[in-house]
């Protein structure tokens, strides 16, 4: 079993963000922990949960989980351990902003059981960070990495965003070099997209900014693939690179369709063919939790067609690929175009193929 906890609180909304967040100067850590622990206790009797399930990974995402009081984080983890067996080598990840990382917090996180941190760097360019509405500066990323390692958390992932508007003058190769200089064992690279109801969407609609064009976007994606694989990283999923043995186990569980439970506002859960998701906004989730009302906002049951499509899409996202037969008559065409390669009885997409992932899956569905 794999657990996800959505911590919605942020100091500021990033220009590109459409996640379910709550901008708060003061984070209601105690109320959040009480609500999540209460939800966790309710889920112990869920019919889809095997009573013998061992927790293999726990992931605190957001939002900005590093803004949560470490005592509240510990309270949630203690409740999980009290109710279910946790694997001795469980991967426990916390997403953090560089400016939240202090020696005191690192010690508290490690004491609570966190053994992996995903650091939201996004860029080392000051102008880009300001444009993104990030709350840290370029130097704080390096400082955060130093503090985390000094405090005993050595499993580190860095997030970067590519495909920003050309007018910002961002040097993508320099950002990659600076990330590599910090020697993380994992990197996640996400292409900038314009999502509705975000500052970026408003700027674009008013003509104040122009997103990167498709050739520039593709060039940066392929440049990262070449640079990072040459540096010894495995490009094991569309957006993710890892040193040997450092694949993100939690995210890999999603791509392999393993059972997962989501706690907190907007969190999703999936066990077998069942999917359900929580109330999106913190205020609504908090109110329902305090009143003992249902926290689930919706649910669905996957039929055979939906399961096949999910297996195809998730499999093709990864370097492990899918059984070649799953792509049917499309496999040979993809291979000849340079979008895929066959390894034994399996088919995996190349970096060029990953740029076309949605279109390829739609064609093979």
C-alpha positions as CSV (number, residue, x, y, z in Angstrom):
1,X,0.0,0.0,0.0
2,X,1.1,3.5,-0.8
3,X,-0.1,6.6,1.0
4,X,-0.3,10.2,-0.2
5,X,-1.0,13.2,2.0
6,X,-2.0,16.5,0.3
7,X,-0.8,19.5,2.3
8,X,-2.5,22.5,0.6
9,X,-0.8,25.4,2.4
10,X,1.4,27.9,0.5
11,X,2.9,31.3,1.3
12,X,2.0,32.4,-2.3
13,X,0.4,30.9,-5.4
14,X,3.0,30.3,-8.1
15,X,2.2,31.9,-11.5
16,X,1.6,28.5,-13.2
17,X,-0.1,26.6,-10.4
18,X,-3.6,25.2,-10.6
19,X,-3.3,22.8,-7.7
20,X,-5.7,22.8,-4.8
21,X,-3.8,25.1,-2.4
22,X,-4.7,27.5,0.4
23,X,-2.5,30.6,0.7
24,X,-2.0,31.1,4.5
25,X,0.4,33.4,6.4
26,X,-0.2,31.2,9.4
27,X,-0.6,27.4,8.7
28,X,-3.4,25.7,10.8
29,X,-1.1,22.7,11.4
30,X,-3.0,21.3,14.4
31,X,-6.4,21.4,12.6
32,X,-4.9,19.9,9.5
33,X,-3.3,17.0,11.4
34,X,-6.5,16.3,13.3
35,X,-8.5,16.2,10.0
36,X,-6.0,13.9,8.3
37,X,-5.7,11.6,11.3
38,X,-9.5,11.4,11.5
39,X,-9.7,10.5,7.8
40,X,-7.0,7.9,8.2
41,X,-8.9,6.3,11.1
42,X,-12.1,6.2,9.0
43,X,-10.3,4.5,6.2
44,X,-9.2,1.5,8.3
45,X,-12.6,-0.1,7.7
46,X,-12.7,0.6,4.0
47,X,-13.9,-2.5,2.2
48,X,-11.2,-2.3,-0.5
49,X,-8.3,-2.2,1.9
50,X,-6.6,-5.5,2.7
51,X,-6.1,-5.8,6.5
52,X,-2.7,-7.3,5.9
53,X,-1.5,-4.5,3.6
54,X,2.0,-3.1,4.6
55,X,2.7,0.6,3.9
56,X,5.6,0.7,1.5
57,X,5.8,4.5,0.7
58,X,4.4,7.7,2.2
59,X,4.4,11.0,0.2
60,X,3.6,14.4,1.5
61,X,2.8,16.6,-1.5
62,X,1.1,19.9,-2.0
63,X,0.9,22.8,-1.7
64,X,4.0,23.2,0.4
65,X,4.3,20.4,3.0
66,X,7.5,21.9,4.4
67,X,5.3,24.8,5.8
68,X,3.5,22.3,8.1
69,X,4.7,22.3,11.7
70,X,7.0,19.3,12.0
71,X,5.1,18.2,15.2
72,X,1.9,17.9,13.0
73,X,3.8,15.9,10.5
74,X,5.1,13.6,13.2
75,X,1.5,13.2,14.6
76,X,0.2,12.0,11.2
77,X,3.1,9.6,10.7
78,X,2.7,8.2,14.2
79,X,-1.0,7.6,13.5
80,X,-0.2,5.7,10.4
81,X,2.3,3.5,12.2
82,X,-0.1,2.8,15.0
83,X,-2.8,1.5,12.7
84,X,-0.8,-0.4,10.0
85,X,2.5,-2.1,9.5
86,X,5.1,0.1,7.8
87,X,8.0,-1.5,5.9
88,X,11.3,-1.2,7.6
89,X,12.7,0.4,4.4
90,X,9.6,2.5,3.7
91,X,10.3,5.5,1.5
92,X,8.9,8.6,3.3
93,X,9.1,11.7,1.0
94,X,8.4,15.3,1.9
95,X,8.1,18.1,-0.7
96,X,9.9,21.2,0.4
97,X,10.7,24.7,-0.7
98,X,14.3,25.7,-0.3
99,X,13.5,28.7,1.9
100,X,11.7,26.4,4.4
101,X,14.8,24.2,5.0
102,X,16.6,24.9,8.3
103,X,18.8,22.7,10.5
104,X,16.0,22.5,13.1
105,X,13.4,21.5,10.6
106,X,15.6,18.9,9.0
107,X,16.3,17.3,12.4
108,X,12.5,17.3,13.1
109,X,11.6,15.8,9.8
110,X,14.2,13.1,10.1
111,X,13.1,12.4,13.7
112,X,9.5,12.0,12.4
113,X,10.6,9.4,9.8
114,X,11.2,11.4,6.6
115,X,14.1,9.9,4.7
116,X,13.6,11.6,1.3
117,X,13.0,15.2,0.2
118,X,11.8,16.5,-3.1
119,X,13.1,20.1,-3.3
120,X,11.1,22.6,-5.4
121,X,14.0,24.5,-7.0
122,X,12.3,25.1,-10.5
123,X,15.1,27.4,-11.7
124,X,18.4,29.0,-10.6
125,X,17.6,32.1,-12.6
126,X,16.5,35.0,-10.3
127,X,14.3,36.6,-13.0
128,X,12.6,33.3,-13.7
129,X,12.0,32.7,-10.0
130,X,10.4,36.1,-9.6
131,X,8.2,35.6,-12.7
132,X,7.1,32.2,-11.3
133,X,6.2,33.9,-7.9
134,X,8.6,31.6,-6.1
135,X,9.5,32.6,-2.5
136,X,13.1,31.5,-2.6
137,X,16.2,32.8,-4.4
138,X,18.8,31.0,-6.4
139,X,21.3,30.6,-3.6
140,X,18.8,29.0,-1.2
141,X,18.6,25.8,-3.2
142,X,22.3,25.1,-2.6
143,X,22.0,26.0,1.1
144,X,19.0,23.7,1.5
145,X,20.8,20.8,-0.1
146,X,23.7,21.3,2.3
147,X,21.4,21.5,5.3
148,X,19.5,18.3,4.3
149,X,22.7,16.3,3.8
150,X,24.2,17.6,7.0
151,X,21.0,16.6,8.8
152,X,21.2,13.0,7.5
153,X,18.6,13.2,4.6
154,X,20.7,12.2,1.6
155,X,17.9,10.9,-0.7
156,X,17.3,14.2,-2.6
157,X,15.3,15.0,-5.7
158,X,15.3,18.4,-7.4
159,X,12.4,19.8,-9.4
160,X,13.1,22.0,-12.4
161,X,10.6,23.6,-14.9
162,X,11.5,23.9,-18.6
163,X,9.7,25.6,-21.5
164,X,9.4,29.0,-19.9
165,X,8.8,32.1,-22.2
166,X,11.8,33.0,-24.3
167,X,11.5,36.6,-23.3
168,X,12.8,35.7,-19.8
169,X,16.2,34.8,-21.3
170,X,16.6,31.7,-19.2
171,X,19.7,29.6,-19.9
172,X,18.3,26.0,-19.6
173,X,21.8,24.4,-20.0
174,X,23.1,26.5,-17.1
175,X,20.2,25.4,-14.9
176,X,20.9,21.8,-15.7
177,X,24.6,22.3,-14.9
178,X,23.8,24.0,-11.6
179,X,21.4,21.2,-10.6
180,X,24.0,18.5,-11.4
181,X,26.6,20.4,-9.4
182,X,24.4,19.8,-6.3
183,X,24.8,16.0,-7.0
184,X,21.1,14.9,-6.3
185,X,20.3,11.3,-6.9
186,X,17.0,12.2,-8.6
187,X,15.7,15.0,-10.8
188,X,12.1,15.7,-11.9
189,X,11.7,18.0,-15.0
190,X,8.3,19.4,-15.8
191,X,7.3,21.3,-19.0
192,X,5.5,24.6,-18.3
193,X,1.9,24.4,-19.3
194,X,-0.8,27.1,-19.3
195,X,-3.6,26.0,-17.0
196,X,-6.9,27.7,-16.7
197,X,-7.5,30.1,-13.8
198,X,-3.8,30.8,-13.1
199,X,-1.9,34.0,-13.2
200,X,-0.1,32.6,-16.3
201,X,-3.3,32.0,-18.1
202,X,-4.4,35.6,-17.5
203,X,-1.1,36.9,-18.6
204,X,-1.3,34.8,-21.8
205,X,-4.9,35.8,-22.5
206,X,-3.9,39.5,-22.2
207,X,-0.9,39.0,-24.5
208,X,1.5,39.9,-21.7
209,X,3.5,36.7,-22.1
210,X,3.9,34.1,-24.8
211,X,4.6,30.5,-23.7
212,X,7.5,28.6,-25.4
213,X,6.7,27.4,-28.8
214,X,6.6,23.6,-29.6
215,X,10.1,23.5,-31.2
216,X,11.7,25.3,-28.2
217,X,9.8,23.1,-25.7
218,X,10.9,19.9,-27.5
219,X,14.5,21.1,-27.8
220,X,14.8,21.7,-24.1
221,X,13.2,18.3,-23.3
222,X,15.7,16.5,-25.6
223,X,18.6,18.6,-24.4
224,X,17.8,17.5,-20.8
225,X,17.6,13.9,-21.9
226,X,21.0,14.0,-23.6
227,X,22.7,16.0,-20.8
228,X,21.4,13.9,-17.8
229,X,21.8,10.5,-19.4
230,X,25.4,11.4,-20.3
231,X,25.8,12.3,-16.6
232,X,24.8,8.8,-15.6
233,X,21.1,9.4,-14.9
234,X,18.4,6.9,-16.1
235,X,15.5,8.6,-17.8
236,X,13.0,6.2,-16.4
237,X,9.8,8.1,-16.8
238,X,8.7,11.0,-19.0
239,X,9.6,13.6,-16.4
240,X,12.0,11.7,-14.1
241,X,15.6,10.9,-13.9
242,X,17.4,8.8,-11.3
243,X,20.8,7.5,-10.4
244,X,21.1,3.7,-10.1
245,X,18.7,2.5,-7.3
246,X,17.2,6.0,-6.8
247,X,13.9,5.7,-8.7
248,X,11.0,7.3,-6.8
249,X,9.2,4.3,-5.4
250,X,6.1,6.2,-4.5
251,X,5.5,7.6,-8.0
252,X,6.5,4.3,-9.6
253,X,3.6,2.7,-7.7
254,X,1.2,5.0,-9.5
255,X,2.6,4.0,-12.9
256,X,2.4,0.3,-12.0
257,X,-1.2,0.7,-10.9
258,X,-0.5,-0.4,-7.3
259,X,-3.0,0.4,-4.6
260,X,-2.8,3.9,-3.1
261,X,-4.7,5.9,-0.6
262,X,-4.9,9.7,-0.6
263,X,-5.5,11.8,2.5
264,X,-6.3,15.5,2.7
265,X,-8.1,17.9,0.4
266,X,-8.3,17.0,-3.3
267,X,-6.3,13.7,-2.7
268,X,-7.1,10.8,-4.9
269,X,-7.2,7.1,-4.1
270,X,-7.2,4.0,-6.2
271,X,-7.5,0.3,-5.3
272,X,-8.0,-2.2,-8.1
273,X,-10.8,-0.8,-10.3
274,X,-12.1,1.7,-7.7
275,X,-11.2,5.4,-7.8
276,X,-12.3,8.1,-5.5
277,X,-11.3,11.6,-4.6
278,X,-11.8,14.1,-1.7
279,X,-13.3,17.5,-1.5
280,X,-11.0,19.9,-3.3
281,X,-10.7,23.0,-1.1
282,X,-9.2,23.1,2.3
283,X,-12.1,25.0,3.9
284,X,-14.7,22.5,2.7
285,X,-12.5,19.5,3.7
286,X,-11.8,21.0,7.1
287,X,-15.5,21.8,7.7
288,X,-16.6,18.3,6.7
289,X,-13.9,16.7,8.9
290,X,-14.9,18.7,12.0
291,X,-18.6,17.8,11.4
292,X,-18.0,14.1,10.7
293,X,-19.5,14.6,7.2
294,X,-18.3,12.7,4.1
295,X,-14.9,13.8,2.7
296,X,-15.2,12.1,-0.6
297,X,-16.4,14.3,-3.5
298,X,-16.6,11.7,-6.2
299,X,-15.9,8.1,-7.2
300,X,-15.8,5.8,-10.3
301,X,-15.4,2.2,-11.2
302,X,-13.1,1.4,-14.1
303,X,-14.5,-0.9,-16.8
304,X,-12.3,-3.1,-19.0
305,X,-11.8,-0.4,-21.6
306,X,-10.7,2.1,-19.0
307,X,-8.3,-0.3,-17.3
308,X,-6.7,-1.1,-20.7
309,X,-6.3,2.6,-21.5
310,X,-4.8,3.3,-18.1
311,X,-2.3,0.4,-18.4
312,X,-1.3,1.5,-21.8
313,X,-0.9,5.2,-20.9
314,X,0.9,4.6,-17.6
315,X,3.1,1.9,-19.1
316,X,4.2,4.0,-22.0
317,X,5.2,6.8,-19.6
318,X,8.0,4.6,-18.2
319,X,11.2,3.2,-19.5
320,X,9.8,-0.3,-18.6
321,X,7.2,0.2,-21.4
322,X,4.4,-2.2,-22.2
323,X,4.0,-5.6,-23.8
324,X,4.6,-5.0,-27.5
325,X,1.2,-6.6,-28.3
326,X,-0.5,-3.8,-26.3
327,X,0.3,-1.3,-29.1
328,X,-1.0,-3.6,-31.8
329,X,-0.3,-2.6,-35.3
330,X,1.1,0.7,-34.3
331,X,4.3,-0.7,-32.8
332,X,6.2,-1.1,-36.1
333,X,5.3,2.4,-37.3
334,X,6.4,3.9,-34.0
335,X,9.7,2.1,-34.2
336,X,10.4,3.1,-37.8
337,X,9.6,6.7,-36.9
338,X,12.1,6.6,-34.0
339,X,9.4,7.1,-31.4
340,X,9.8,3.6,-29.8
341,X,12.1,0.7,-29.5
342,X,11.5,-3.0,-28.9
343,X,13.3,-4.8,-26.1
344,X,12.5,-8.4,-26.2
345,X,8.7,-8.7,-25.9
346,X,8.3,-5.2,-24.6
347,X,7.9,-1.8,-26.3
348,X,9.2,1.4,-24.8
349,X,9.1,4.9,-26.1
350,X,12.2,6.9,-26.9
351,X,12.6,10.6,-25.7
352,X,11.1,11.6,-29.1
353,X,8.2,9.3,-28.5
354,X,7.5,10.7,-25.1
355,X,7.1,14.1,-26.7
356,X,4.1,12.5,-28.5
357,X,2.9,10.4,-25.7
358,X,-0.8,11.6,-25.6
359,X,-1.2,11.4,-29.4
360,X,0.3,7.9,-29.5
361,X,-1.9,6.5,-26.7
362,X,-4.9,8.1,-28.4
363,X,-4.1,6.4,-31.6
364,X,-3.6,3.0,-30.0
365,X,-6.6,3.2,-27.6
